Amino acid sequence: MNDYIIRATAGNGAIRAFAATTKNTVEKARSLHNTSPVATAALGRLLTAAAMMGIMLKGEKDLLTLQIRGDGPLQGMVVSADSNAKVKGYVFNPYVEVPDKYEGKLDVSAAIGHGNLSVIKDIGLKEPYSGQIELISGEIAEDLTYYFAKSEQTPSAIGLGVLIDTDITVMAAGGFIIQLMPDASDEIAEKLEEKINRTPYVTSLLDMGYTPEDILKLILGDFDIEINEKKEVEFYCNCTRERVEKALISLGKEELEKIIEEDKKAQLHCHFCNKEYNFTENDLKEILKNAL
């Protein structure tokens, strides 16, 4: 089954909601970066959140970047998503190991530690919009809930989960974002909060085989839920040799000449998909010619 996100409204437009299944996307990230189980769980949660936040963007070329920097052994993560739910991301230390929080529960917050979460939206303005908060738990869902409340004044409930199999591959991954719109009544807000407080953890729901539709019906079934859109999610890196050549050109004539003279070659690495791009001395001379 392909990964996908559903977008829905409920409560006569007073609630908007997103739910996703992202097993294949997270497994691709795991295999590309050879991440440890706790790094897979951390990156998988952030990729899932970014995919759902990405489709909140309005423009076809709009981009979202989520960046976490922490003092834990994971060090940090960067994830990028577009408005079509194409995501990519990496962790700074993919091989991190920390003791489980308790048996069967990976300790993502211990791997991340204390630090900051930055949300950067490139929506075609002169400068990208950027918001930053201090991490409140390192569990990612709670931190993003706090970000929405503080930076976007949008009351939100967020659940994210990744289940790792015994062979360290991804068994299941997914999550939800549910938000109250400005015209939501106090009655709806209270009823929704009560419902969310009674909802099992996302990992439990995934383990029981719940689909995104099942998750939203469980939480919003009493609010006349309407599913408006279903969109495929995929791990997608848009790096190409041509883009890397442009990056080399942007270094400028002097820097390129120095690389040709001293190194006689160049090797560039894409952090997002781990691809290596190799340039010989002749390649570099040709790029330099085009740069002039």
Stockholm file with secondary structure:
# STOCKHOLM 1.0

chainA/1-292         MNDYIIRATAGNGAIRAFAATTKNTVEKARSLHNTSPVATAALGRLLTAAAMMGIMLKGEKDLLTLQIRGDGPLQGMVVSADSNAKVKGYVFNPYVEVPDKYEGKLDVSAAIGHGNLSVIKDIGLKEPYSGQIELISGEIAEDLTYYFAKSEQTPSAIGLGVLIDTDITVMAAGGFIIQLMPDASDEIAEKLEEKINRTPYVTSLLDMGYTPEDILKLILGDFDIEINEKKEVEFYCNCTRERVEKALISLGKEELEKIIEEDKKAQLHCHFCNKEYNFTENDLKEILKNAL
#=GR chainA/1-292 SS CCCEEEEEEETTTTEEEEEEECHHHHHHHHHHHTCCHHHHHHHHHHHHHHHHHHTTCCSTTCEEEEEEEESSTTCEEEEEEETTSEEEEEESCTTCCCCCSBTTBCCHHHHHCSEEEEEEEECSSSSCEEEEEECSSSSSHHHHHHHHHHHSCCCEEEEEEEEECTTSSEEEEEEEEEEECTTCCHHHHHHHHHHHHTSCCHHHHHHTTCCHHHHHHHHHGGGCCEEEEEEECEECCCCCHHHHHHHHHTTCHHHHHHHHHHTSCEEEECTTTCCEEEECHHHHHHHHHHHC
#=GC SS_cons         CCCEEEEEEETTTTEEEEEEECHHHHHHHHHHHTCCHHHHHHHHHHHHHHHHHHTTCCSTTCEEEEEEEESSTTCEEEEEEETTSEEEEEESCTTCCCCCSBTTBCCHHHHHCSEEEEEEEECSSSSCEEEEEECSSSSSHHHHHHHHHHHSCCCEEEEEEEEECTTSSEEEEEEEEEEECTTCCHHHHHHHHHHHHTSCCHHHHHHTTCCHHHHHHHHHGGGCCEEEEEEECEECCCCCHHHHHHHHHTTCHHHHHHHHHHTSCEEEECTTTCCEEEECHHHHHHHHHHHC
//
